Amino acid sequence: MTDKNQKHLEIMKDIYTVSTELGIKSYVWGGFAADILNGNLTREHGDLDLFTENLVQNKDILTQKYETLGYEVKYLENFWMLQIYKGDIHAAFNSVRNVGGIAHWHHCGPHGTVFFPYEWLDKEPSMFYGSPVYTIGAELAYILKTNVKLLNPEWEAKGLRDKDRADIETLERILSSRGVNKDEIKKKVWSHNPIWYAKGYEEYYYPILL
């Protein structure tokens, strides 16, 4: 295991501690999600992406708690994003809310929201190399990897990277083993990104449906 991945696992432990002590869960998404869902590390990861229950309302207590654990903490007001730093490792948190069973994930604050079933998020933590961690479900992880337009049209224009293809294969295998219909889960996710419409992407005026 690389030194960088080991440090990420240590941060995961601290994040789980904060989730437990405050009763405010944070869920891993992004590059780490496929590895956690599959139960093993496949590569070195550059950062750790998460979203946190009702982060905006709880940013002060979260900031205090992470500072107590020795992290430098920044809050980006315009994007409702909390960032924690320790040495050369950092993690970034967006806000997610449960509205009648539908998750509203504010991936860039008030400027963009992804909607999906809240039940897709872990109810209980998984153990990953000795670190307890909450993560997004394979359903959401797969949809985000195969439909990055939900988040960012510029990512879509760049196309899939080799590591994305590897993650997609892993997630497809997990979904297939559970008998999940990939076309059906797509109907349960959509997004709205006014930030990209404001930047000139006309197709982002209305919600993005799959």
KAWOBEL-V826642 format. One record per backbone hydrogen bond with DSSP energy under -1.0 kcal/mol. CO is the residue of the C=O (numbers start at 1). NH is the residue of the N-H. Records with the same first field share a line. If there is no record, write none. Layout:
# KAWOBEL-V826642
CO->NH, NH
This chain:
# KAWOBEL-V826642
2->6
3->7
4->8
5->9
6->10
7->11
8->12
9->13
10->14
11->15
12->16
13->17
14->18
15->19
16->20
17->21
18->22
19->23
25->53
27->51
28->136
30->33
32->36
33->37
34->38
35->39, 40
48->92
49->29
50->94
51->27
52->55, 96
54->58
58->62
59->63
60->64
61->65
62->66
63->67
64->68
65->69
66->71
67->70
72->85
74->83
76->79, 81
81->76
82->93
83->74
84->91
85->72
86->89
89->86
90->48
91->84
92->50
93->82
94->52
95->106
96->54
97->104
99->102
101->118
102->99
103->116
104->97
105->107, 114
106->109
108->111
109->112
111->195
112->108
113->192
114->105
115->190
116->103
117->120
118->121
126->133
128->131
131->128
133->126
134->28
135->122
137->141
138->142
139->143
140->144
141->145
142->146
143->147
147->150
148->151, 152
152->156
153->157
154->158
156->159
161->165
162->166
163->167
164->168
165->169
166->170
167->171
168->172
169->173
170->174
171->175
172->176
173->177
175->180
176->179
181->185
182->186
185->188
186->189
190->115
191->208
192->113
193->196, 197
194->198
196->201
197->200
200->202
201->204
202->205
208->191
